[in-house]
Structure formats: C-alpha cells, structure tokens
Amino acid sequence: MIHARIGIDLDNTIVCYDELFAELARERGYDVPPRTSKTAVRRYLCDRGREDLWTGLQGEAYGPRMRQAVAYPGLVEFVQSCRDAGVEIVVISHRSRHPYAGQPYDLHASARAWLETAQLRDLEVFLETTQAAKIDRIAAENCTHFIDDMIAVLLHPQLPADIARWHFDPHGAGKAEQPSVIRIASWQQAQALLQRELHPNPPSFLVTQDPTLIELVSTLTEELGHGPAAAITPLPGGRNNRVYRVDAGGERLLLKHYFRDAEDPRDRLAADYAFSAYAWTVGARAIPEPRIADAALDMALYSFIDGRRLQPAEIDASAVSHAIDLTVLLNRDRDSARARALPFAAEAAFSIADHCDAVGSRVARLQRLIPTDDLDHQAHAWIASQLLPAWQAIAARAASDEDERILPPSQRVLSPSDFGFHNAIATSAGRLVFHDFEYAGWDDPAKLVCDFFCQVELPPPPALLPTFVDRIIREMALADDLRGRIELLMSVYRIKWCCIVLNEFLPAAVRRRRFATGAEPDSRRAQLAKAMEILDGLR
C-alpha cells in the first residue's frame, strides 16, 4: 500500500456555501432561485451592479453565518475512509483574518468552529492569509495530494511538481482538462480514485479454474448470502473488461473484472456501479441490477440477463423509443442530492470549447503515433494528410460560434455515455436491456445525442434524430437551443468516432483488449478502412 498525505482546501472544497449565499441574497430582497450555486449568486448580483453587496455577503457567510453552511455530500465519508486506511488528512486553506468590508468578524475562528461541529474536529488545520503562504504550507506539510476548487492553486508554479493535483469541480465550471490535473465532480469519485491508488495491483485472472479467483468471487457471493461460487464461466464479447457468468446459490450473476492502466486514470468500476445503482434506485429496469462491488479487486457482480446482440434491421423507431424512455427515466430526479453526487461523464463538456478540446486531444494522441510497421505508417500518413485537415476545418467552424457560455447546471443531464445499441441485448421476450455505464455521468445533452447517433457499430437511423431530440426537450424540460448545439457539434463528434475507431493503433487500447480477451487480434486494417469511410461521409 502506498503512503499518502492528502491536503484539502476548506472553502468551496470541504464547505459548500451554495444555499447559504442564495439565502443571504434572498434576505436582502433578491429573487435568487433555490439550488443556485455560489458562483451563480455572485454573477446574479454583479450583473445588477451590486459587487458591494457580494463583498458584504462574503463577510457574513465566512463569518457568523458559516455555521449554516454544510459539508459537500460524501466528504465526511471520504475522510473516514482515509482514517480507516491510515491515510493522513490535513486542511490547508487561505482566507483573510477579517472581512474586506463590513463588521470585523474573526473569519479564522469561524472556520475552526465550523470544523468542530462537522465531525472533522480532529483534523490538522492550517489557515493562511495569502495564497503564497498556502502554497508554502502545502510543500512544508509534504502533501502527496492536494484537492482544491481553485485551478490556479493546482497550477501554481511553486507547487511541488510531484504532488497529485485533484480539481474539485462539482458544478462543472472548469474549462478544458489540464494534463497534470485530475478533475473530480464529487467526494464519492475522490474516494473511488483514492482506492485505486491505494490498491494499484489487483489480481488478474483469465483461467476460471484458478483457485484464487474462485475464492475471491466466493467472498462476494457469500456476502450476498449465496454461499461460494459453484461455477465461473468466461463470456465472449467484452472489449474493455473481463466478463464472466457466475453460478452461486441457485442464481446466475454477471461478474465484471474492470481494466486498469497507468495511462487511463478513469475508475471504470466506480462510474459503472454508481450509475447503475442510481438508475436502479429511480426505477430503471432496462439494465442489469447492481448487486455488490469491491473496489480493491476492481470487480462487481450484477444480475445475469440472458439475451442476444441486436441485428441492424432491429434498430428501428421502437428500439430508439426504448432508449429515449431510459434516458428520460434516468433524469426524472436529476435535481436530487443522490443524482448531484454522481460524477461527470468521461470527457464531459459544458461549452463548445470543451467539446472541441476533448476531440482535439484525441486527434493529437493519434498524431503522436510512432509507426512500427507498414500499416502504422499508412495510418500515420492518412491521419496527417486527411484526418487532421478535416478536423482543423470543423474545429474552426465550431469555434466561430459566438456562444461561449458555460452550460448551466439546469440544462445538464445524466448521460449513460457510450450509449447505444452496441451496448444492448434483447431478451427472448423482446425486452431491450442496456449495459456498460463506465463512462456515464453528468454531461451536455448535445453530447449524449451526438454520440448516440454517431457510434458506428449499430447506429440508429438518422431520420429518427428529430424524434429523439423532440422528446428529450419536451420530457426533460430542456431549452430549445439544444437543437442548434446538436447541429453545430454533430460533425465534431463524427471526428471523435473516427478517432475511437483508430484506438486500435494506440498502445493503451491494445493493452485493454489484451486484458479483456487474453488475445491480441490485429484489427487495425479493418479499423483504418472504417475510419476512412466515416471521414468520407463528412465530405
């Protein structure tokens, strides 16, 4: 197990002030709606020329009214899991001793009093008065990790280079990802990420007769009350993870053993299981039921559903309607605390620039391909001469759009991500069941729609796009400008799927396939031809 000493910022990282600032503004006669973020309250007041009021509210919120602020969901559990694992926690924050305007409250005393009442009284706490002093303190305390809502702190040139930098961004206000920074949307996501670091080398199995595998799976089935696993059968078809059927206690279960790689920090198990658990809670039954998970093993058990892959001719209006039904159901309670605790989707994007940056990063990874044989050289040449110019033209058109706003939280949705009929099966009764939510989370509905219609394995008929968009706008209370955003981004996502098809040329994808199947099938030639076909369709 690795040694870890985690530094955490206080304001807007541990302490959530969103509802408090909204309440303070309402007390002064401003009609600020509930569930408004602190940043939105500031923008609301400053747009009305009340910067002075905002400054005064800060003194109240960080002073005597701080007792009404709450810890972010999952924070206390994160701290307790660190204590249980022997991980040290230290709070390092910077705030002035007194407000810049108004009454001279002791803001440091207010912070320490809040920590005393928030089940955090035994933590080490350092309250500095300047950002520079805060950076010095982080270094002096030998932190291995630092978690902060301010990206400027994490990118500060004086911050020690070997610190793991986690950007706490529950409202998705951050711009494009920074190479040295991991963006987290919730403390539940932070806890899962830490578990992966503490247990970096879980056992890896392909042979189901391995007694260690049987023993470990049996610990899961026994916890479910089923006794030891009677049989473990590998299943074909998994391209990212290993999948098995487990027979235990008269029940069939599905075991997923999730891929892990140093170049891919995504916690596949945490995302898949948390999203499935939420979906099951809100009544979704077109998915496998999540039964139990073990983060240290990167394994989870789900209900086993006997079914078959769909055929292209079956992807019709009825099938698309089933997909819309699931999307709408997942978002029925998206204002709930449990929904808000879910993380961002993989490559979540909340502005046009975010979308383009994510796809541009994929193109850049392919450009860095180091050819090792003739087929690699052929792909490298095509990427440089065809894919890159096409992407540059599409990105320029998207960038010319004048709307640089960040998509507000009210217009974001819970997206299954990688959502489509390639991740669905049909039962003998004709029921469609969707699976694999390891990329799921909060996202722009435009990305959900574009990915759904751009995925290449079993794409839906393009003629059904208006039906899909009409229904989610109407049934999920989304703004009508979603239509224009989808039209602007559709070609951006065609390029993204071109890049996904070419993942077979990247080392991380090869390792993922080898993990899932135990073999190294060379599908590069077919994938290059498919990418060429996608790009031709854009012209």
Secondary structure as GFF3:
##gff-version 3
##sequence-region A 1 539
A	DSSP	beta_strand	5	8	.	.	.	ID=ss1
A	DSSP	beta_strand	15	16	.	.	.	ID=ss2
A	DSSP	alpha_helix	18	27	.	.	.	ID=ss3
A	DSSP	alpha_helix	38	47	.	.	.	ID=ss4
A	DSSP	alpha_helix	51	62	.	.	.	ID=ss5
A	DSSP	three_ten_helix	64	68	.	.	.	ID=ss6
A	DSSP	beta_strand	70	71	.	.	.	ID=ss7
A	DSSP	alpha_helix	75	85	.	.	.	ID=ss8
A	DSSP	beta_strand	88	94	.	.	.	ID=ss9
A	DSSP	alpha_helix	107	116	.	.	.	ID=ss10
A	DSSP	beta_strand	124	128	.	.	.	ID=ss11
A	DSSP	alpha_helix	131	140	.	.	.	ID=ss12
A	DSSP	beta_strand	145	148	.	.	.	ID=ss13
A	DSSP	alpha_helix	151	154	.	.	.	ID=ss14
A	DSSP	beta_strand	164	168	.	.	.	ID=ss15
A	DSSP	beta_strand	181	184	.	.	.	ID=ss16
A	DSSP	alpha_helix	187	198	.	.	.	ID=ss17
A	DSSP	alpha_helix	211	223	.	.	.	ID=ss18
A	DSSP	beta_strand	231	234	.	.	.	ID=ss19
A	DSSP	beta_strand	242	248	.	.	.	ID=ss20
A	DSSP	beta_strand	251	257	.	.	.	ID=ss21
A	DSSP	alpha_helix	268	281	.	.	.	ID=ss22
A	DSSP	beta_strand	290	294	.	.	.	ID=ss23
A	DSSP	beta_strand	299	303	.	.	.	ID=ss24
A	DSSP	beta_strand	308	309	.	.	.	ID=ss25
A	DSSP	three_ten_helix	312	314	.	.	.	ID=ss26
A	DSSP	alpha_helix	317	330	.	.	.	ID=ss27
A	DSSP	alpha_helix	337	340	.	.	.	ID=ss28
A	DSSP	alpha_helix	352	367	.	.	.	ID=ss29
A	DSSP	alpha_helix	374	382	.	.	.	ID=ss30
A	DSSP	pi_helix	383	387	.	.	.	ID=ss31
A	DSSP	alpha_helix	388	399	.	.	.	ID=ss32
A	DSSP	three_ten_helix	409	411	.	.	.	ID=ss33
A	DSSP	beta_strand	413	415	.	.	.	ID=ss34
A	DSSP	three_ten_helix	421	423	.	.	.	ID=ss35
A	DSSP	beta_strand	424	426	.	.	.	ID=ss36
A	DSSP	beta_strand	432	434	.	.	.	ID=ss37
A	DSSP	beta_strand	441	443	.	.	.	ID=ss38
A	DSSP	alpha_helix	445	454	.	.	.	ID=ss39
A	DSSP	three_ten_helix	462	464	.	.	.	ID=ss40
A	DSSP	alpha_helix	465	475	.	.	.	ID=ss41
A	DSSP	alpha_helix	482	501	.	.	.	ID=ss42
A	DSSP	three_ten_helix	502	505	.	.	.	ID=ss43
A	DSSP	alpha_helix	507	517	.	.	.	ID=ss44
A	DSSP	alpha_helix	524	537	.	.	.	ID=ss45
###
